[in-house]
Amino acid sequence: MSAGFIPLEYEHMSEDEQRREAKRFLERMRTRRSVREFSSDPVPVDIVEDCIRAAGLAPSGANQQPWRFVLVSDPDIKHRIRLAAEEEERTNYERRFPKEWKDVLEPLGTDWHKEFIDIVPYLIVVFQINYESSGVGTVGGSSMRKKHYYVTESVGIAVGFLIAALHQAGLWTLTHTPNPMGFLNKILGRPKNEKPFVLLPVGYPAADAAVPDIRKKALDDILLHF
Ligand code: IYR
């Protein structure tokens, strides 16, 4: 069934304005860094909620919006997440990561300790919703499911929006994936059609926060014109 159509609301900017806005956004995003040392300074929840609203405006396959955002500020829940994340990361660093992986991580100076999870005011846990359980009943023995399309692409785009929105609002994040992340379903009580995608600590950097001295590729190294 067609959704019906409405006129698109749009304003055609002048080229000068487009150029100015493109540069402004570029310069803003240049200052974004992943942070691993956070302060415990509080962050107003409405600011974070607006950033999550912006993430929810991302395009998605068939507009299925296959995402769930779980905002965690409860210290006990954060602590349980920290302990479970550290357990997985300890195994990752000690046994699961092959040498080549540890070699590329070395410049970042990371290890299995994740005290920032306790310290930051907020964690945003993003889940991808792989399918919707549509009502009660079974078809041919398996429960009725409405499949979602392009789930990882959609959730990846939404998380990009989210990180950009948080940065625009003067907040700092880490794109954290303490894999395997099934512990987040258990701790946060999410059903099995939801799969943890990323864990974003959100807050302000610690007063003495340092970041690795790494560079982004130049345009010539990432862009081809035909
Ligand atoms: N998740 C681990 C390891 C790690 C993996 C990647 I890929 C990074 O860019 C950084 C870290 C950790 O957070 O320590």
Residues whose N, C-alpha, C, O or C-beta is under 5 A from the ligand:
A	BS01	IYR	T110 D111 T177 P178
